[in-house]
Amino acid sequence: MRVFFSLLVATGALVTVGAVLVSVTGVAGYKVSLWWPDDDRVSERTLQVGQSVTEGDLTITLVEAQFSETRSLLTFDTRLASVTEVGGLPPVLLPDVWVEVTGVEPLRPVAVSYQRPKSDTVRHYVQAGPPVDQNKPVTVTIQSVETNVGGQFTVVYGPWTFEATAAALGPDPSGRTIEVGRTVTRAEIEITVHKVTVSSDETLVFYNLTAPGDFLGPPSSPVRMFFKDGSFTPGLPLQTDPGGDLVASFPKLPDEVSEFELRFGPYLWRTGGERKTVVPLPALSSNAARPVDIPLSPPVPIAGESLAINRLSVNSSGFSVGVATQSGVSAKSAMTDEPEVQVRDDLGNSYPPAAAELGFGKDESGEPFFRDAQFSFAGPLNPGATSLELSVSNLAVFKRGPWNFKVKLN
């Protein structure tokens, strides 16, 4: 089958309407298509193009274009051709480019990443949403490219404009949308899954979440996809789509999968206020040059009966307190990423915070939970003090739902 691909070179001023402007960043060797596997179905959705435009020593080639029900991915090679080496240094094409993309759904932010196969060549991957219309072109305009020749940095301005039409590939054979339309409300958090869109390279989940003002959001992936064999994969959050939904992206579904379950949460919920706890101090030797680790038995509870102070470590320059979940208690409480702990002894002395270390774990289903923490303070303890008062704020509680949705593909 012959595939026709149109190429447009713009030489005058370019006025874009509704274009997406991006500040470009990239990591060498990292391909923007995080879950775009190189299998037969994806290769069938790829246009091999190989058309080039040269301006002076700079040649930009549209290598290929991939289109699916959920995204567009265009691959460009940008190459410095006949530049003479200066000062013994080869010409280097820097990865920074200014890109505009039109003709795509604003389903995901435009992303540009790169690889460097040669010192004079940079391969750029431009990813955006799916085409607005399969019969109308997706336009990618490279406005400028930055080069380094012998240590001299130069911005080369285009524009170089390329157009690709997804209709040349035909409809995505895996493309379909499953309307879910279900709502689950637990722990004052309401989640509605509206639809699931499947394509040749990924699966998108469109959902909405309503929660009170003290809601902090998920500590990790907002939603996970579970299969019958117990395996699961976390979703990658995308930007909110134009309809107001949140969007999570998953890898392409295996052919044998006919159903799966979406599990949302857990979510962090700020408790508000302070938790004050008094820790008795054992008699300490005045010669504490070496660290002394003192287990507290029984542990001193804070934040209700979920968290407790279980140890005290003292040395000549300061001290630290350890916090963990109590034995036999589910890890329902947690510290957020910016805990605030203030310490005052019974003699009225305050100790400035020095460091905080928080540890989180994951259970067998991938749900995160608070494991332990250590809070360090500067200054030796007053040898006459018999207790410490800890004021702990910025606490949060895990709300675990469950918010689960079963989705059948057939």
HELIX and SHEET records of a PDB file:
HELIX    1   1 ASP A   40  SER A   43  1                                   4    
HELIX    2   2 ALA A  166  LEU A  169  5                                   4    
SHEET    1   A 4 VAL A  20  LEU A  21  0                                        
SHEET    2   A 4 VAL A  92  THR A 102 -1                                        
SHEET    3   A 4 VAL A 138  VAL A 149 -1                                        
SHEET    4   A 4 GLN A 152  ALA A 164 -1                                        
SHEET    1   B 5 THR A  46  GLU A  55  0                                        
SHEET    2   B 5 LEU A  58  PHE A  67 -1                                        
SHEET    3   B 5 SER A  72  LEU A  80 -1                                        
SHEET    4   B 5 THR A 121  ALA A 128 -1                                        
SHEET    5   B 5 ALA A 111  LYS A 118 -1                                        
SHEET    1   C 5 ARG A 176  ARG A 186  0                                        
SHEET    2   C 5 ILE A 189  VAL A 198 -1                                        
SHEET    3   C 5 GLU A 202  THR A 210 -1                                        
SHEET    4   C 5 LEU A 246  PRO A 251 -1                                        
SHEET    5   C 5 LEU A 236  LEU A 238 -1                                        
SHEET    1   D 4 PHE A 215  GLY A 217  0                                        
SHEET    2   D 4 TYR A 267  ARG A 270 -1                                        
SHEET    3   D 4 SER A 387  LYS A 399 -1                                        
SHEET    4   D 4 GLU A 274  PRO A 280 -1                                        
SHEET    1   E 5 PHE A 215  GLY A 217  0                                        
SHEET    2   E 5 TYR A 267  ARG A 270 -1                                        
SHEET    3   E 5 SER A 387  LYS A 399 -1                                        
SHEET    4   E 5 SER A 333  ASP A 345 -1                                        
SHEET    5   E 5 SER A 350  TYR A 351 -1                                        
SHEET    1   F 4 PHE A 232  PRO A 234  0                                        
SHEET    2   F 4 VAL A 223  PHE A 226 -1                                        
SHEET    3   F 4 GLU A 259  PHE A 264 -1                                        
SHEET    4   F 4 TRP A 403  LYS A 408 -1                                        
SHEET    1   G 5 VAL A 292  ILE A 302  0                                        
SHEET    2   G 5 LEU A 307  ASN A 315 -1                                        
SHEET    3   G 5 GLY A 318  THR A 325 -1                                        
SHEET    4   G 5 PRO A 368  ALA A 378 -1                                        
SHEET    5   G 5 PRO A 353  LYS A 362 -1                                        
END                                                                             
